[in-house]
Amino acid sequence: MQLAPMTEADFKAFWPTFEQTVKARETYAFDPALSYPEARHLWCELPQVTYVAKQNNGEVLGSYYLKPNAAGPGDHVCNCGYMVTQAARGQGVAKTMCLHSQRVAVELGYRAIQFNAVVSTNTVAVALWQRLGFAIVGTVPNAYRHARLGLVDAHIMYKDLRPAHE
């Protein structure tokens, strides 16, 4: 698997995954009616960096973005979002992207990562983030309108990126 900055062609190949994930209304609090240009702006232009994960043959496996979680005095904490293609789920793609994003975040000067709304029913993601050292630091009751389950909780998850001796 290779990770590289996302290009226009990469986003075009990633678009079906983005569209399917958002329209499913199970994990992302993005408007399911986002158009291709709006989605590209949200995923590729607003973040500080966006990466694509590909097989050696060029097949897109997933993507992630990284951006400041807040402005000004809060800009030392970043926020990331990850999506994996349906075919690549369960193959370590999200783990690889999350570990990569942590290295990139440190290189860019961030001191922590915060996920603002990890849908509680996305148990695979919650467990993965916890295995990678993220803690649930808060839970917002009924914060997400899940397509099948109705109102469900959303977790705020956090990981300090500073070395242990700091």
N, C-alpha and C positions, 0 to 999 in steps of 0.2 A: 504494500500500500504506500502511496506517495501523497504528501500534502503539499499544496502550493497555493499561492494567492489565486482567488477565483477570477476568471476572465468572463467576458460576455458569453463566449461559446460554452463555458462551463455552466453558467447560470441557465442558459437555454436547455442544457441537458438535465440540470437539476430541477427545473421548473415543474415537471410532473410530480416529483416528490414533494416539493413545497406546496403545490396546489392541493394534492391529496391529503397531506398532513393537516393543513389549515382547514380544509373543508370538512374533515372528519370531526373537528371540534372535540377532540379528546385530550390534547396536550398543549396547544398553543393558543394564546389569547390574541390572535390576529383576526381581523375581519375576514370571514370566509369569502367575501365578494371581492377581495383584492384583485386588481388586474395585474397582468404580467409587468407592466412598467412600474406600478405601485409596489409590487412585491420585490422587484429588482432594486428599487430605491431603498426600501426598508431593509433588505438583506445585504446589499452590496455597497450602497452609497452612504447611508447614515452611519454605519459602524466605522470604527477606526481601521479595522482589517477584516477581511473575509477570506476563509480558506476553503478549498475543496479537497476531498479525499478521493483518490482514484486508484483503481487496479492498475497494474503495470500495462495492461492493454488499453488504458484510457477510459474504461468504464467508470462513471461517477458512482461513488458509494455513499457519499454524504457531504455535508458542509457545516461550517460553523462561522459565526461572527463574534467579534470582540469589540467592545466599546466601553467608554466610561459609564459607570452606573449612575453617576450624578455629576453635576458641574462644580466648578470652584473648589471649595474646601472638601468636597467629597469625590474629587476626580482621581484619587489614588486607589479607588476600588473599581474594578471593572465588572462588566456583565457579559455573559456569553449565551448564545443560543446554538443548539446542535440539532441537526436533522439527518437521519440515515434513511437510505432507500429501503423500501420493503424487502427487496431481495437480499440486502446486506445485513439485515437485523440479526443479532445474535452472533455476529462474527468478530466482535471486538472493535468495530469501527468507532462507536461513540467513545469507548474508553481511550482509543488511540487519539481521537480528536481532542478529548478533554485534557489528556496529558500534554499534548502539543500546545493547546491553548494556554495552559499554565506556564509553560516555558516562554511562549511569546509574551504573555502578560508580564512576566518578570523582566524580560528584555526591554519591554516598553515602559518599565518603571512602576508598574502596579504593585500594590502591597497585599491585595486580597481580591477574591472573586465572590460576587454575590449573585445568586439566582433569585429573582424577585417573585416568581410564581410557578413553582414546580407543582403540577397538578397531583394531588395526593393519590389519586387512583392510578397514576402512572408509576406503579410499584417497581417496575424494572428500572426505570430511570432513578427513582429515589434510592433504591438499593445500590445502584452503580455509583451514584454521587457519594453516598455514604462510604462505600468501599474505598473511594478515592480521597477520602479525608474531609468531605463536606459535612457540616452539621446542620440539622434543622434548628434554626434560631428563632423561628416563629411560625405560626400557622394562622392563616386568615380563614375563618369559617365561611363556607358557602361562597367563596370568591370566584368560582369558575362554573359556568353553565355548560356542563358536559352534555354532549348530544344524546347519549343513551341513559345516563344516570341522573340527570338533573343537576341541582346545585351540589358541588363537592368542594372540599377544602383545597387551599393552595399553600404550599410550604415556601418559606423564605429560607434559602440554604446559603451557607457561607463557608469559605475556606481562607485562612490566613496564608499568604504566600511567602512571608518572611522566613528566613532561616531560623531554626530553633534558638540560636544564641542571641538573636536581636531582642 
